Amino acid sequence: MSVVRKFLLDSPISQRLVAILWLFLLTVVGLLGLSYLTIDNLSAARAYVGGEGLWSKAQKQAVYDLLQYSISRSEQDYQKYQHALLVPLGDRQARLELEKAVPDMSVVRNGFLQGRNSPEDVEGMAKLFRRFRHSRYMSEAVRIWAQGDALIEQLERLGSELHGEISSGKADPHRVAEIARQVDLVGNQLAPLEDRFSYALGEGARRARNSFLAVTFGAAGVSVFAGLLFTFFMLRHVRQNEKRYRHLINTSNDAILVLDAQTGVILEANETSSQLLGRPLEELVGISSEQIVLEIDREQYRGVLDTTLNGVAVAGERLHLSLSDGRWITVEINTSLTEFEGKTIIQGIFRDITARQRLEEELRQAHKMEVVGRLAGGIAHDFNNLLMVILTQVSKLQRLSSHRQLLEHAETIRTAAERAASLAKQLLAFGRKQVLMLQVLDLNELLGEVKEMLSTLREQQVELTVMPSPQPLPVEVDPAKIEQVIMNLAVNACDAMPTGGTLKIQTSNVSRPDSQTGAGAPTTSYALLEITDTGCGMDAETKAHLFEPFFTTKPIGKGTGLGLSSVYGIVKQSGGMIEADSALGAGTTFRVYLPITERPLSSRKMPKVSSPVPMSSRTVLLAEDQPSIRSVLRESLESQGYRVLEAQNGREALKLAEHHPGPIDVLVTDVIMPQIRGFELAKRVTEFRPDIRVIFMSGYSEDALLENRLLSQGNATLIQKPFDPEDLVQRVSESWSEKPRAR
């Protein structure tokens, strides 16, 4: 009962109504089925009672004919006896077959027909026997039936003895009389069994009838109760529907207006409409809905109403609504046509998408930054290759020439090329195409190392406050690049405070959702680097272009516009995020989020720099697809006594490594080459020359970004283009003068 009570109290009214209807339907169907079953069983019981009458008449006739035969000794009387005995014998055949687990219904049918039962009653009699064989009254009737069949068997045996005695021609009168006496005794025993059998079946039929009547009255009561309950809940459902409708309308996050389909007048508005538009409900209801739409969008709004009036629902249409304070918002409108209390109305749902539109704009800006970054990175890569050619040729010129003026010009070219290389590195940083030398370090320790440099930025004009987190902040970054980020943001902050101010740098451990999954997603732990100044701040237009390359607010000649773009690229490539919060006259705060790592801290000892050591016995395999670069590098290495094997692509270098009979000590390879790239070449060569040292040359490489962990696996290092050929000679020498390490 508690379950039913809980269902009636807690379940929705619609479910209750459906349950009541099903209850009523099942009651009616069950009652019909029970009526059919009861009528079928009563009909079968009637057939059994009728069959009992035929059985009684037949067994009495058989006893009479057998007694008559004992007197007349006429064969005709004996045949009459046998014919009468067929009826109870047929019923016995049917009973014995029905008591089997799987009865043969043809045998059953033949037995009942032999017992002179109606063919229409045979199936019902068999079903009643099988269904209620073990019920109280049917079991009693079958037991009496079996006793009667036993007496019939005894009568059949006595008939056979009597017939044998008489037909022998020497009948013993005493024997015949004795058999006749036994036959009469059997007949007397059969008579009470008939009454008991009829009583048992009759009592069972009466009980079935009474049960059926009770069930019928109960079903009628249930039906009446279900009808009353249905009516009650239906009326309650109507009332609650109206209350629920009001509640849903008023608690919706969207503005909902009910409009007159013909005039567009607002008939009803929810609470959100009042809050969104800044007008009381009394002011909204009764005015034309066009009054809340900006004038430039009213023609479009009329089109929406006309389309809806023609029976076509409108979805996703964008309009601008005017607020009571003169501002406006962007909304997405969905309309539908319906009828209420005999009146055609338009229901309009107005969703404020101003914030979403802003996020979409930010997403477009992020995509634009991604495209510009890829373009900048590609240009910087090609530019680095050109600068490498310039620097190698200048180096060659300086080495071969002794003309003072020529050497001065060459030095001027070198200086310009190195400045261009610095710009290219900044473009690579923005495009996230540089190779990072990753280390696991505590951001607090790194900030402590940078603090001394920061303290001299603006002497006495800027007050510097550094507040490191009390707990360690292990991050996996390139320390030099993160130092660049801190210095760049700090310099920009000082530039924003020409008359002095406060620069505060602090770190902390925060948790926030991943930027790609958004709110509601599992949070990630980040080390937060927060740099705040009290400078002039920025307007919204400046913030929109803040991280774009070559965008600057500084005077001409005071900045390249690559500082913040390189900061953006370094942070993104390090797996982090950067945000800027600023307003004119209110200062600026940059927040850099770097993911916390669980890996152990790396050793931060810097490798010693040793002077080149001639290695005349060493062999270097040089793989570079640019002929001008390759020739200068070969000459520089050979000038220090190295034996150089030269290859213009990866496949050629692999063949040289496979077929060279002697040892190859160092593989110097460009990362980007035709046929086989540098990392693949190094991987395949180290498979059969495991002791070879590997030096990668790269301006940038997508593969390097994916595989630069190879640089920390013992036998590999990297030199970034453009570089002086002498730097390569130094690196080759270092590869043998000390144990290789990550750089």
N, C-alpha and C positions, 0 to 999 in steps of 0.2 A: 504493500500500500504506500510505503514511503516513496518508492520509485515513481508510482503513478502520481502521487501528490506533487513531487518535485517536478515531474514533467508538466503537469497542468499549471504550476505556478511559475516555472522558470523558462519554459520553452516559448519560442515566438508563437504569436496567435495563429499565423498561417500554418505552422506545423500542427498546432492543436486542432484546427479545423480539418486539416487533411486526415489526422488520426481519427477524429470523430466520424468522418465520412467513411473511412476504411472500416471502422468498427461497425457502423450501420450496415455497410455492404456485406462484410463477412458474416454478420448476424443473419441477414436475410438468406445469403447463399448457404450458410450452415443449416439454417432452419429448413430450407428446401431440400438439402441433401439428407437431413435427418428424417424429413417426412417421407421421402422416397424410400429410404432404408427401412423405416418403420413399417410402411405399407407393404414393402416387399417381404419383410420378415413375417408380418401378420398373415399375409396371403400364403406364405409357405407353411406357417403353423396350421392355418385352416386346412391346407392340403394334407398335412400329416394326420390331422384329426379325421378328415374324410377317408384317408387311406387306412386309418385304424379301423374304421367301420367296415371297409371292404375286407380287411384282414380278418376281423372278427367273424364276419358272415361266412367267409371262406373256410376258416378253421372249424367253425361249428358244423358247416355242411360236410367237411371232410370227416369229422367224428361221427356224424349221423350216418353217412354213407358207409363208413367202415363197420359200424355196428350193424347196419342193415345187411351188409355183405356177410357178417358172421352168422346171420340167421338164414338168409336166402341162398347164400353161397353162389350167387349169380355173378358171373364175370362182368356183367354190365354195371352192377353196383360198385364193383372194385374200380372200374374205369372212371366212374363218377367221382369216387374218392380221390383218385389220382389227379383228376382234372381240378377238383376243388383245392387240392394241396399245392398246386402250382403258384397260387397267389402268395401265401406266406413265404414259400421258398424263393420267389422273386424278390420280395422285400429283404429277405435275409442276404441274398446275393448283393443287393445295392448297399446294405449296411456294412458288410464285410469289406467291400471295395472302397467305400468312403473312409473307413478307418485306416487305410493305408496312407503313407506319407505322400505318395504321388498316385492318386487314384486314376484308373482308366474310366473316363466319363462315359464312354460308349457302353462299358459293362454296367455302370451305374444306371444309365438310361434304360438299357434292356431289362434290368432287374425291376426298376420302378414300373415300367410298362407291363411287365409280366404280372406285377402286383395290381394291375388294372387301374393305376393312377393316370390322371389326365396328362397328355404329353406337354401341355402348357405349364403344368406345375412341376415338372421334373427338375428343371434348372434351379428354380427357387428352393425346392426341397434340398437339393444338393448343397447350395450356398448356405442355407440355414444350418445344416448339419456341420459344415466345415467351419463356419464362423463361431457357432455357439456350442461346439461339441463338449467343451470343458466348463461351460457355464452350469450353474446349479440345476436349473429345471431341465435343460436339454440333456445334461449328463444323467439325471434321474430317468428321463424318458428313454434314453438309449440303453441304460442298464435294464429297464423293464423289457424293452424290445429284445435284448439279448436273452433274457430269461425265457421269453415267449418262443424265441427261435430254438432254444434248447429243448423245450417241450415239443415243438414241431418236429425236431429231429427224432425225439423219442416216439412220437406218433408215427413218423415215417418208418421207423424200425419195427414197431408193432404191426403196422400194416403189411410190411414185407413178411413177418413171421406168420401172420394170419393167412396171407395168400399162399405161402409155402405149405402150411398145414392143410388147407382146404384143397389145394390143387394136387396134393400127393395121392388122392383117391382113398386114403386110409385115415381120414381126419379123426382125431381123438376128441370126442365131445367135451371132455373135461379141460383139455388143453385149449380148445377154441373158446370155451366159456371164460377161462382164466385170462386169455388175451383180450377178450371183449371187455372183461371187468377192468383191465388196466387201461384200455382205450377210454372207457368211460371216466376213469379216474383222471387221466390226462386232460380230458375235456373239461372236467370240473376245475382243474388247476388253472386252465387258460382263461376262464371267465373273469376272475378278479384282476388278472393282469391287464385286461382291456380297460377296465375302469381306472386303474392306477396310471396307465399310459396317457389316457385322455385327460386325467386330472393334472398331471405334470405339465403337459403341453398347454392346457388351458390356463393354468396358473402363470406360466411363463408369458403367455400372450397378454394376460391382464396386467402383469407387471410392466411389460414393454409399453402397453397403452398408457398406463399411468405415468411412466417416465416420459413418454412423448408429450403428454399433456403438460407435465411440469416444465419441460424444456420449452414448449411452445409459449406458455405463459411467461416464463423467464425471458425468452427472446423478445416477446412483445414488450415487456417492461424495459429491457435494454434499448429497444428501438425507440420507445417513447422518451427515455432518458437521454439517448443520443440526440434526438431531435431537439429537445429542450436545451441541451448543452450546446448544440450547434447554433441555435438561435441566439443564445446568450453570448457566446464568443464572437459570433458574427457582428452583433451590435457593438460589442466591446472593441472588436477589430476596427470597425469604421471610426469609432471615436479616437482610438489610439493612433490610427493612421493619420488622422488630421493633426494630432499633437506631434507625432513623429515628423511629419512634413514641416511643421513650424519649427521644430527643433533643428532639423537638418538644414533648413534654409538659414536660420539665424546663426548656426555654429560653423557654417562653411567658411573656408579660408578665401573663397572667391566671392566677388560681389554678384548677387543674383537679383535680377530685375524682372518683374512680370509686367509685360506691356500690352496695351490694347492693340490688337493686330491691325485695326483700321487707322487709328490716330497716332499710335506710337506713344501715347501717354502712359506714364508709369503708374500701374495699379497697385503694385506691392514691391517692397524692397527689403532686403535682409539687413541685419546689423552691420555686416562687413561693408556693405555699400556705403553706409553712413560713415564708418571709420575711414574707408578708402578715399572717399570724396571730400571728407571734412564737412559734411552737411547733416543736420538732423533729419531723421526719417520723415518728420512732418513736412519738411521743406521739399523732400524728394518726391513723395507721393503726390500725384496730381499734376506734375509738370511734364512737358514734352521731353522725351529722352534725348532729343537732339541738343538740348541746352547744355548737357554735360559733355558733349563731344566737341573737340576743337573745331573751329570753323573750317580749317583746311581739310578735315576728314569727314565733314557732314555729308557731302555728296556720296562718298564711299559708304557711309553708314546707311543712307537711304537705300542704296543698292542692296545692302545686307538685309534690310527689312523687307524689301520687295521680293528678293529671292526666297526668303523664309515664308512669306505670305503665299508664294506659289507652291509651297509644299516641299521645298528643297532645304534641308538643314544646312546651316553654314558652320564650318569648323575652322579654327586657326586663323581667322581674319584679324589683322593687327590694326589698332586704332589708337588715337591719343585722347585721353579724357582730361578735362580741365578740373583743377581742384579749387576749393573755396579761397585759398590764399594766392591764387594766380599761377601757381606752378602747374605742371602737367605730368602725366605718367603714361607709359605705354602699356596697353592691355591687349590680351588675346581674347577674342569674343567667339562664343559658340551659341548658336540660336537654334530653336526648334519650335514648331507650330503644334499647338494642342488645344483642347477644349476643356473648360472648367465651368461647371454649373451653367451649361448651355451657351457659354460665351467663348468665341475664338480668341486665344491669347498667344503671345510670343514670349517664350521664356529665354532670357538672355543670361549667359554666364560670362562675367568679365574677370579675367585673371590678370593680375598685375605681373608683368614680365620685365619690369624695369631692371631689377637686379640680374635676372637671367640674361637680358640683352647686354648688360655690362660684362657679364662673364663670357658671353659669346665673343664680345669684342676683344677681351683679354686673350681668349683662345686663338682668335685670328692673329693677334699680335704675336703670340708665342709661335704660331706656325710661320709667320713671316720671319721671325728671328731665326727659326730653324733653317728656313730656305736661305736667308742671307748668310747664316753661319756656314752652310755647306758651300755656298758660292765663294765666301771669303777664304775658307780652308783650301778649296781647290786652287784658287788663284795663288794663295801663299805657297802652296806646294810647288807649283810650276815656277813661281818667282824664286823660290829657294834653289831650285836646280839651276836657274839662270845665274843667280848670285854665286853659286858654287863654281860655275865656269869662270865668272869674272875673278873671284878670289884666287882660284888656282892659277889662272893666267897671270895675275898680278904677282903672285908669289914666285912664279917661274921667271917673270920679268925682273923682279928684284934680285933673284938669285944669280941670273946670268949677266945683268948689266952693271956697269960701274960708273955710268954717267950720272953725275949728281942731280942735274935738273930732271932727267928722266926718272930717277928714283923718287924725287919729290912728287912728280906727277903721279907716279904709281902709288905712293902713299896716300895721296888725295883720293885716288880711286878706291883704295882699300877702305879708307875712313867712310866714304859715302856708301860703299857696299855693306859695311858692317852696320851702319845706321839703317839701311834698307832691310838688312837681315833682322834687326831688332823689331822693325815694324811688321815684318812677316811673321815673327814669333807671336806678336800680339794678335794678328789676324788668326793664326793657328789656335791661339788660346780661345778666342771668341768662337771659332768654328768647332771647338772641342776635337781638334785633329792632332794635337801635340801628344807625344808619348810621355806619360807620367811615370816618374820613378817612385813607386808607391812604398811607403813605410807606415808601420803602425806606431803612432806616437800619441802622447798626451797633449791635447790642444792647449791646456794650461801652461805646460812647459814651453811649447812653441811661442805662446804669447809672451812669456817671460823673457825669451831670447830677443823678441822683436821690441820689447818695451824700451830698451836703451836707445835704439835708433829713433823710436817715436819721440822720446823726450827732447830731442834736439830739433824737431821739425820747425817750430815757430818761436823758439826761445821763450821769452816771458809773456808773449801775447796770448797763448792758449794754455789753459789749465788742463793737464792730462790726468785722468783718473782711470786706473786699470783695476778691475774687480774680477779676478779669476774665480771659477767655481770651487767650492770646498771639496768636491769629489772629483776623481780623475775622469777625464773625457777621452777615452781611447778612440782614435779615428784612423782610417787607412787613407792617407793622402800623400801627395808629393810635398814635403815640407817647404821647398823653395817656392813652389807655386802658391801655397797658402800664405807664406810670408809676403809674396807679391800682392795677394788679395788684401791683406791687412794694411800694408803700406799704401796701396793705391787708394783704398777707402779713407784712410787717415789723412792722406795728402789732400784729397778732394774736400774732406771736412774742414781742414785748416784753410783751404782756399775760400770756403764759404763763410769764414769768420775773419775778414781782413782787419777788423778793429779789435779782435780778441774774442774769447768766449771759452766754453767748456767742451772738451772732447772726452767722452766716457766710453770705455771699452770694457765689456763684461762678457763672461761665458757662463753657461748653465746647461743642465740636462733637462730636456723637455720631451714630451711625447705628443705626436700629432699624426693624423691619417696621412697615408702616402698621397702625394700630389696627383698621382695618376688614377687612384681609386676613389678619392674624394671622401667627404664626410660619411660616417657610418661604417667605414671600413676599419679593419684592425689597425691599431696605432703602431708607430715605429719610434724607437728612441733616437733622438738627435742631440748632437752637441751644438748648442746655439751660440754663435758669435754675434754680439750686438754692438754696433758702433753708432753712437749718438752724438750729434753736435747741436749747438745752439745758434747756428748760422741763419742765413737768409731764407732757407727753404726753397721749395720748388712749387710751380703751379701744375695743374693737371696735364697740360699740353707737354711740358718738359718731362714729366713722369712717364708719359706714354711712349716717348722715344729714348728713354734713359739709357738703355743697354744696346742701342743700335750703333754699329760701327760708324765712325767718323762724325757722330753727332756730338756737338760740344756747345756749351754756353760761354766758353772762355773767349777772350779776344783773339784775333788772328795772330798766329805765331806763338800762342801760349799753351796750345794743347792739340793733340792729334785726333782726339775723339775716339781713341781706342782703349783708354784706361778702363772704363766701366764695362765695355764690351768684352775685354779680356778677362775681367773679374767674373762676369757672367759665364763665360765659357769654361773657366777653370772650375768654378763651383759645380756647374752642371756635369762636367766630365768626371768630377770626383763623386758623383752620385748624390749631390746635395741640391739645395734650393736657395734662392736669394729673393728677398722682398725689400721693398723700399716704402717707407711711410714718411710723408712730408707735406707741408703746407707753407704757403708764403708767410714769412715772418715767424714761423714756429719751429724752425730747425728741421733736421732730417735724421731718420734712424734707418740704418741698413741692418737687416737680419740675415745671417748666413747659417743655414742648417746643414750640418754634415752628419751622415749616419754613424751611430755608435757601432763599433765592432767588438766582438768577443775574442778576437785573435790576440796573442801576446804581443807586448811592445817590442819593436825592433831596436837593434843597437844603432845608435846614431853617430858612431865614430866615422869621421871622414877619412877616405883613403889618402895616404901620403902621395905627394907629387914628386916623382923622381925624374932626373934628367935622362934624356935618351941614352940608351946603352947600345952600342953597335952589336948587332946579332948576325954576324956574317955567316953563321952556320944555320940560320933559321930560314924556312921556306914559307912564303906567304902566297895564298891563293886569293887573287883580287878579282871580284865579280862586279862589274859596273857597266851599264848599257850606254852611258854617255862617253864617247871616245875622248873628248877633250879633257874630261875629269879623270878618266881612267889613265891617260898617258901621264898627266902631271903627278898623280898619286904613285904610279909605278916608278917614275923618275925619283920622287922623294924617298921612296922605300929603298930603291936600289942604291941611292947615294949614301945610305946608312949601312950598306953591306948586306941587305936582305936579298934573297933570291925570290923573284916574283913570277908566279904563274898567272897569266892574264886571260880573262874570259869576258866576252861581251854580253853574255846572258846566263841565266841560271842553268839551262841544259848543258851548255858548253862547260861551265864550271863543274857540274856534276861528273861529266865524262873525264875531265882532267883529274878530279879527285879519285875516280875509280881506277884510272890507268897509270897515274904517276907512280913510278917504281919506288921512289924514296918517300921519306916522311913529309907531311905538310903540317906545319906548326900552328899557323893562324889562317883562318878564313875571314877575309874582309869582304862583305857583300852589301850591296844596296838592298833595301827592303822591297821596293817596287821595281820589278824587271820583267821583261817578256818571258813567256813560256813557263818558267819556274820562278816563283817569288822567293825573296830572301829567307823568310822563315822556313819555308818548305825545303829549300836547298840546305840550310843548316841542319834541319832535322834529319834529312836523308844522309848527309855526309857524316854526321856524328854517329850514325848507326854502325858504320864500318871504320870510322876513325874516331873512337870515343875520346881520345886525349886532345883533340884539336881545340884551340881557342877560337871563339867566334866574336867578331866585331861587326855590328850592324850599322849601316849608314842610312839616315832617313831625314827627309824634310817633315813628312808625316806619313802615317800609314794606317788605314782602317784595320788591316791585319795586326799592326802593332798594338792598336788599342785593344784588340781582342786577345792578343797573345803576349803582351809585354811581360807577363809573369815569367816567360822564358829568361828574362834578363836577371832573375834572382835565383836561377837554378845552377849556378856554379861555374859555367865555362863561357858565359856570354856577357857582352856589354854593348853599349850603344853610343855612337857619336852622332850628334845632330847636325844636319846641313843647315846653312853653309859653314864650313870650318876651314882653318888653315891646314895645308898638307902636313905641316910640321906637327900639328896636333894629332894627326893620325899616326905619325911615326912615334910620338910620345905614347899614344894609347897602345900600339903594338908592343912597344918595349915594356909597358906596365903589365900587359897581359901575361908576361913571363917573369917579371921581376918581383911580383907579389901575387898572392892568392886572389883569384877573381872574386868579385863581390857585386851585389846589386848596386846600381847607380841611379 
